[in-house]
Amino acid sequence: MLASDTLDPSAPPPSPPPAPTRRRWLIWAPLLLLCAAAGGWLGLRYSTTGKQAQLATGYIAHVVCACRYVGGRDMASCETDREPGTEIVKVSEDSAARTITASVALLASRTARFDPEYGCSLDAP
């Protein structure tokens, strides 16, 4: 006797189990997007553009620190000392600590600190 002999011929055939493809995409899609974003950020940070951003932030932090604390000028006057092409670098001042921080969003940030004996020097990256 075969198994097919015991089945009711009027009953519909059994359906296959549902494929969990949608559930897989809900799990893997955010992970794939996160990996792609991290790879893009790392690629940009360590590319020529990222290295130029690191160089520019160090340069601008030191120039603005020297202008502000060694030269005794105000921040608006120090903005005129910046080189063309460095407009993307944002500068912030902490007058209590006598530091200038220059940064390019998500790529680089450097801080220059004023010491009355030695002048302005960049903190370690």
C-alpha positions in Angstrom: 0.0 0.0 0.0 1.3 3.4 -1.0 1.0 6.7 0.9 -0.9 8.1 -2.1 -3.5 5.4 -1.7 -4.4 6.6 1.8 -5.0 10.3 0.9 -8.5 11.6 0.2 -8.6 12.4 -3.6 -11.1 15.2 -3.0 -8.8 17.0 -0.5 -6.6 19.8 -2.0 -2.9 19.1 -2.2 -0.8 20.4 0.8 0.6 23.9 0.2 4.4 24.4 0.6 5.5 26.4 3.6 5.7 30.2 3.0 9.1 31.5 2.1 10.6 33.9 4.7 12.1 36.3 2.1 10.3 39.4 3.5 11.5 38.7 7.0 15.0 38.2 5.7 15.0 41.6 4.0 13.7 43.3 7.1 16.8 41.9 8.9 19.5 42.3 6.2 18.5 45.6 4.5 19.4 47.9 7.5 22.6 45.9 8.0 23.6 46.2 4.3 22.8 50.0 4.4 24.9 50.4 7.5 27.8 48.6 5.9 27.6 50.6 2.7 27.5 53.9 4.7 30.5 52.9 6.9 32.4 51.8 3.8 31.6 55.1 2.1 32.7 57.1 5.1 35.9 55.2 5.5 36.7 55.5 1.8 36.1 59.3 2.0 38.0 59.8 5.2 41.2 58.0 4.0 41.0 59.3 0.5 42.8 62.3 -0.8 39.8 64.5 0.1 39.9 63.2 3.7 43.6 63.9 4.0 43.2 67.4 2.6 40.4 68.0 5.1 42.8 66.9 7.9 45.5 69.2 6.6 43.1 72.1 6.2 41.6 71.8 9.7 45.1 71.8 11.3 46.2 74.8 9.2 43.1 76.9 9.9 43.1 76.1 13.6 46.7 77.2 13.9 46.3 80.4 11.8 43.1 81.5 13.6 44.7 80.7 17.0 47.7 82.8 16.2 45.5 85.6 14.9 43.2 85.6 17.9 45.6 85.1 20.8 49.0 86.1 19.6 47.8 89.0 17.4 45.0 90.0 19.8 42.4 90.4 17.0 38.8 89.5 17.1 37.3 86.5 15.4 35.6 88.5 12.6 39.0 90.0 11.7 40.7 86.6 11.8 38.2 85.3 9.1 40.0 87.5 6.6 43.3 85.6 7.1 41.8 82.4 5.7 43.0 81.1 2.4 40.5 80.7 -0.5 39.0 77.2 -0.6 38.9 76.8 3.1 35.3 78.0 3.5 34.1 74.5 4.3 36.2 74.5 7.5 34.1 75.6 10.5 35.9 77.4 13.3 34.8 77.6 17.0 36.5 79.3 19.9 36.6 78.4 23.6 37.9 81.7 25.1 38.0 80.2 28.7 40.4 77.5 27.6 42.0 79.7 24.9 41.5 77.1 22.2 40.4 77.2 18.6 38.8 74.1 17.0 38.5 73.8 13.3 36.4 71.0 11.7 35.1 69.6 8.5 31.9 67.7 9.2 32.4 63.9 9.6 35.9 64.0 8.2 38.4 65.9 10.4 38.8 68.1 13.5 41.8 69.7 15.0 42.3 72.0 18.0 45.0 74.6 18.5 45.8 75.7 22.1 47.4 78.9 23.2 50.2 78.9 25.7 51.5 82.4 26.7 55.1 81.1 26.8 55.1 79.1 23.6 52.2 80.5 21.5 49.8 78.4 19.6 50.3 74.7 19.1 48.1 71.9 17.7 46.9 69.2 19.9 47.8 65.6 18.9 45.4 64.2 16.3 
